[in-house]
Amino acid sequence: MADRLEGTIAQLQDAVQRQENFMGSFAHELKTPMTSIIGYADLLRGQTLTAEEQAEAADYILSEGKRLEVLSRKLLNLLVLKKSDLPLSPVSLSQLLETLVEQIRPVYLSRGIRLSYECQDGLCYLEPDLIRSLLLNLLDNARKAMDDGGFIFLSATMTSQGCRIRVCDNGRGIPPQALAHLTQAFYRVDKSRSRQQGGVGLGLTLCQEIASLHAGELHFESQPGKGTCVSVELNGGRP
């Protein structure tokens, strides 16, 4: 009984620590853009800027405002997912991937990125809108990992428990010490680059929550300078 009590206390302390870390990170994420917005708004109000400087200040306010909008939307999605018990339905993963890839391929090609996919036929129990969101997040991360074009390969296979999806790229890769932290809320491998690209550090946290709703999880393999592969195990079952 003493051992169980000690284990329970340790779990509670860990939960409190995670919550404090989350709130600290959240406060920091709010403070940075709000400080910029207030500062540039004050400059505009002073009416001492040139037309070019005014446009630059307005652009910065707009970009930081959009980043706050993305942050609030993803936080809301996280809260909804944590309280959800969504019904899963039989879905053809090959059709879902084909539709998604054909829709976004032109955008990736315009940036010099070749996007291809391969999917085994079969049905598995999924929530299709959430899986689409998961894939878009993973593909967007792969896109941001490339400076001068490259390739992204999306594949899916059926398993006895459901299905497995892999997203692989030949981008910058991820340092080994960062792999264990990728799904932590607000964690960024490269903070300055992520902010420039509009990231808020919640994409992989959402992906992990979506996988959890399908009794699954994410796995990461990466080599700096060679690329990254993300495997998504979805164990919601098969018809």
Contacts in CASP RR format, 6 or more apart in sequence:
PFRMAT RR
TARGET T0000
AUTHOR 0000-0000-0000
METHOD contacts of the structure
MODEL  1
MADRLEGTIAQLQDAVQRQENFMGSFAHELKTPMTSIIGYADLLRGQTLT
AEEQAEAADYILSEGKRLEVLSRKLLNLLVLKKSDLPLSPVSLSQLLETL
VEQIRPVYLSRGIRLSYECQDGLCYLEPDLIRSLLLNLLDNARKAMDDGG
FIFLSATMTSQGCRIRVCDNGRGIPPQALAHLTQAFYRVDKSRSRQQGGV
GLGLTLCQEIASLHAGELHFESQPGKGTCVSVELNGGRP
22 185 0 8 1.000
22 186 0 8 1.000
25 185 0 8 1.000
25 186 0 8 1.000
26 75 0 8 1.000
26 185 0 8 1.000
26 186 0 8 1.000
28 186 0 8 1.000
29 71 0 8 1.000
29 186 0 8 1.000
29 200 0 8 1.000
30 68 0 8 1.000
30 71 0 8 1.000
32 195 0 8 1.000
33 64 0 8 1.000
33 65 0 8 1.000
33 67 0 8 1.000
33 68 0 8 1.000
34 68 0 8 1.000
36 60 0 8 1.000
36 61 0 8 1.000
36 64 0 8 1.000
37 61 0 8 1.000
37 64 0 8 1.000
37 65 0 8 1.000
40 57 0 8 1.000
40 58 0 8 1.000
40 60 0 8 1.000
40 61 0 8 1.000
41 57 0 8 1.000
41 61 0 8 1.000
43 49 0 8 1.000
43 53 0 8 1.000
43 57 0 8 1.000
44 54 0 8 1.000
44 57 0 8 1.000
44 58 0 8 1.000
44 61 0 8 1.000
49 57 0 8 1.000
63 198 0 8 1.000
66 198 0 8 1.000
67 195 0 8 1.000
67 198 0 8 1.000
67 199 0 8 1.000
67 200 0 8 1.000
70 198 0 8 1.000
70 199 0 8 1.000
70 200 0 8 1.000
71 200 0 8 1.000
71 202 0 8 1.000
74 200 0 8 1.000
74 202 0 8 1.000
74 203 0 8 1.000
74 206 0 8 1.000
75 202 0 8 1.000
77 133 0 8 1.000
77 206 0 8 1.000
78 185 0 8 1.000
78 202 0 8 1.000
78 205 0 8 1.000
78 206 0 8 1.000
78 209 0 8 1.000
81 130 0 8 1.000
81 206 0 8 1.000
81 209 0 8 1.000
81 210 0 8 1.000
81 213 0 8 1.000
82 209 0 8 1.000
84 213 0 8 1.000
86 127 0 8 1.000
86 130 0 8 1.000
86 213 0 8 1.000
87 127 0 8 1.000
88 125 0 8 1.000
88 126 0 8 1.000
88 127 0 8 1.000
88 214 0 8 1.000
88 236 0 8 1.000
88 237 0 8 1.000
89 125 0 8 1.000
89 126 0 8 1.000
89 127 0 8 1.000
89 128 0 8 1.000
90 123 0 8 1.000
90 124 0 8 1.000
90 125 0 8 1.000
90 239 0 8 1.000
91 123 0 8 1.000
91 124 0 8 1.000
91 125 0 8 1.000
91 126 0 8 1.000
91 128 0 8 1.000
91 131 0 8 1.000
92 121 0 8 1.000
92 122 0 8 1.000
92 123 0 8 1.000
93 119 0 8 1.000
93 122 0 8 1.000
93 123 0 8 1.000
93 124 0 8 1.000
93 126 0 8 1.000
93 131 0 8 1.000
93 156 0 8 1.000
93 158 0 8 1.000
93 163 0 8 1.000
93 165 0 8 1.000
94 119 0 8 1.000
94 120 0 8 1.000
94 121 0 8 1.000
94 122 0 8 1.000
94 156 0 8 1.000
96 126 0 8 1.000
96 128 0 8 1.000
96 131 0 8 1.000
96 132 0 8 1.000
97 117 0 8 1.000
97 119 0 8 1.000
97 135 0 8 1.000
97 154 0 8 1.000
97 156 0 8 1.000
98 117 0 8 1.000
98 119 0 8 1.000
100 132 0 8 1.000
100 135 0 8 1.000
100 136 0 8 1.000
101 115 0 8 1.000
101 116 0 8 1.000
101 117 0 8 1.000
101 154 0 8 1.000
104 115 0 8 1.000
104 136 0 8 1.000
104 139 0 8 1.000
105 115 0 8 1.000
108 114 0 8 1.000
108 115 0 8 1.000
108 139 0 8 1.000
108 143 0 8 1.000
108 152 0 8 1.000
109 115 0 8 1.000
111 143 0 8 1.000
111 146 0 8 1.000
111 149 0 8 1.000
112 149 0 8 1.000
112 150 0 8 1.000
113 143 0 8 1.000
113 146 0 8 1.000
113 149 0 8 1.000
113 150 0 8 1.000
113 151 0 8 1.000
113 152 0 8 1.000
114 150 0 8 1.000
114 151 0 8 1.000
114 152 0 8 1.000
115 139 0 8 1.000
115 151 0 8 1.000
115 152 0 8 1.000
115 154 0 8 1.000
116 151 0 8 1.000
116 152 0 8 1.000
116 153 0 8 1.000
116 154 0 8 1.000
117 153 0 8 1.000
117 154 0 8 1.000
117 155 0 8 1.000
117 156 0 8 1.000
118 153 0 8 1.000
118 154 0 8 1.000
118 155 0 8 1.000
118 156 0 8 1.000
119 155 0 8 1.000
119 156 0 8 1.000
119 157 0 8 1.000
120 156 0 8 1.000
120 157 0 8 1.000
120 158 0 8 1.000
121 158 0 8 1.000
122 158 0 8 1.000
122 238 0 8 1.000
123 238 0 8 1.000
123 239 0 8 1.000
124 158 0 8 1.000
124 162 0 8 1.000
124 163 0 8 1.000
124 234 0 8 1.000
124 236 0 8 1.000
124 237 0 8 1.000
124 238 0 8 1.000
124 239 0 8 1.000
125 162 0 8 1.000
125 214 0 8 1.000
125 236 0 8 1.000
125 237 0 8 1.000
125 238 0 8 1.000
125 239 0 8 1.000
126 163 0 8 1.000
126 214 0 8 1.000
126 234 0 8 1.000
126 236 0 8 1.000
127 210 0 8 1.000
127 213 0 8 1.000
127 214 0 8 1.000
130 210 0 8 1.000
130 213 0 8 1.000
131 210 0 8 1.000
131 214 0 8 1.000
131 234 0 8 1.000
133 206 0 8 1.000
133 210 0 8 1.000
134 206 0 8 1.000
134 207 0 8 1.000
134 210 0 8 1.000
134 211 0 8 1.000
134 232 0 8 1.000
135 154 0 8 1.000
135 165 0 8 1.000
135 167 0 8 1.000
137 203 0 8 1.000
137 204 0 8 1.000
137 206 0 8 1.000
137 207 0 8 1.000
138 167 0 8 1.000
138 207 0 8 1.000
138 230 0 8 1.000
138 232 0 8 1.000
139 152 0 8 1.000
139 154 0 8 1.000
139 167 0 8 1.000
141 203 0 8 1.000
141 204 0 8 1.000
141 230 0 8 1.000
142 152 0 8 1.000
142 167 0 8 1.000
142 168 0 8 1.000
142 169 0 8 1.000
142 171 0 8 1.000
142 228 0 8 1.000
143 152 0 8 1.000
144 193 0 8 1.000
144 194 0 8 1.000
144 197 0 8 1.000
145 169 0 8 1.000
145 171 0 8 1.000
145 172 0 8 1.000
145 173 0 8 1.000
145 227 0 8 1.000
145 228 0 8 1.000
146 169 0 8 1.000
146 170 0 8 1.000
146 171 0 8 1.000
146 172 0 8 1.000
147 172 0 8 1.000
150 169 0 8 1.000
150 170 0 8 1.000
150 171 0 8 1.000
151 169 0 8 1.000
151 170 0 8 1.000
152 167 0 8 1.000
152 168 0 8 1.000
152 169 0 8 1.000
153 166 0 8 1.000
153 167 0 8 1.000
153 168 0 8 1.000
153 169 0 8 1.000
154 165 0 8 1.000
154 166 0 8 1.000
154 167 0 8 1.000
154 168 0 8 1.000
155 165 0 8 1.000
155 166 0 8 1.000
155 168 0 8 1.000
156 163 0 8 1.000
156 164 0 8 1.000
156 165 0 8 1.000
156 166 0 8 1.000
157 163 0 8 1.000
157 164 0 8 1.000
158 238 0 8 1.000
159 233 0 8 1.000
159 235 0 8 1.000
160 238 0 8 1.000
161 215 0 8 1.000
161 233 0 8 1.000
161 235 0 8 1.000
161 236 0 8 1.000
161 237 0 8 1.000
161 238 0 8 1.000
162 234 0 8 1.000
162 235 0 8 1.000
162 236 0 8 1.000
162 237 0 8 1.000
162 238 0 8 1.000
163 234 0 8 1.000
163 238 0 8 1.000
164 231 0 8 1.000
164 232 0 8 1.000
164 233 0 8 1.000
164 234 0 8 1.000
165 231 0 8 1.000
165 232 0 8 1.000
165 234 0 8 1.000
166 229 0 8 1.000
166 230 0 8 1.000
166 231 0 8 1.000
166 232 0 8 1.000
167 229 0 8 1.000
167 230 0 8 1.000
167 232 0 8 1.000
168 227 0 8 1.000
168 228 0 8 1.000
168 229 0 8 1.000
168 230 0 8 1.000
169 227 0 8 1.000
169 228 0 8 1.000
169 229 0 8 1.000
170 226 0 8 1.000
170 227 0 8 1.000
171 225 0 8 1.000
171 226 0 8 1.000
171 227 0 8 1.000
171 228 0 8 1.000
172 224 0 8 1.000
172 225 0 8 1.000
172 227 0 8 1.000
173 222 0 8 1.000
173 223 0 8 1.000
173 224 0 8 1.000
173 225 0 8 1.000
173 226 0 8 1.000
173 227 0 8 1.000
173 228 0 8 1.000
174 182 0 8 1.000
174 189 0 8 1.000
174 220 0 8 1.000
174 222 0 8 1.000
174 224 0 8 1.000
174 228 0 8 1.000
175 189 0 8 1.000
175 224 0 8 1.000
176 222 0 8 1.000
178 187 0 8 1.000
178 189 0 8 1.000
179 220 0 8 1.000
179 222 0 8 1.000
181 187 0 8 1.000
182 189 0 8 1.000
182 204 0 8 1.000
182 218 0 8 1.000
182 220 0 8 1.000
183 204 0 8 1.000
183 205 0 8 1.000
183 207 0 8 1.000
183 208 0 8 1.000
183 218 0 8 1.000
184 205 0 8 1.000
185 201 0 8 1.000
185 202 0 8 1.000
185 205 0 8 1.000
186 200 0 8 1.000
186 201 0 8 1.000
186 202 0 8 1.000
187 201 0 8 1.000
187 204 0 8 1.000
188 194 0 8 1.000
188 195 0 8 1.000
188 199 0 8 1.000
188 201 0 8 1.000
194 201 0 8 1.000
204 218 0 8 1.000
207 218 0 8 1.000
207 232 0 8 1.000
208 217 0 8 1.000
208 218 0 8 1.000
211 217 0 8 1.000
211 218 0 8 1.000
211 232 0 8 1.000
211 233 0 8 1.000
211 234 0 8 1.000
214 234 0 8 1.000
214 235 0 8 1.000
214 236 0 8 1.000
215 234 0 8 1.000
215 235 0 8 1.000
215 236 0 8 1.000
216 232 0 8 1.000
216 233 0 8 1.000
216 234 0 8 1.000
216 235 0 8 1.000
216 236 0 8 1.000
217 232 0 8 1.000
217 233 0 8 1.000
218 230 0 8 1.000
218 231 0 8 1.000
218 232 0 8 1.000
218 233 0 8 1.000
219 230 0 8 1.000
219 231 0 8 1.000
219 232 0 8 1.000
219 233 0 8 1.000
220 228 0 8 1.000
220 229 0 8 1.000
220 230 0 8 1.000
220 231 0 8 1.000
221 228 0 8 1.000
221 229 0 8 1.000
221 231 0 8 1.000
222 228 0 8 1.000
222 229 0 8 1.000
END
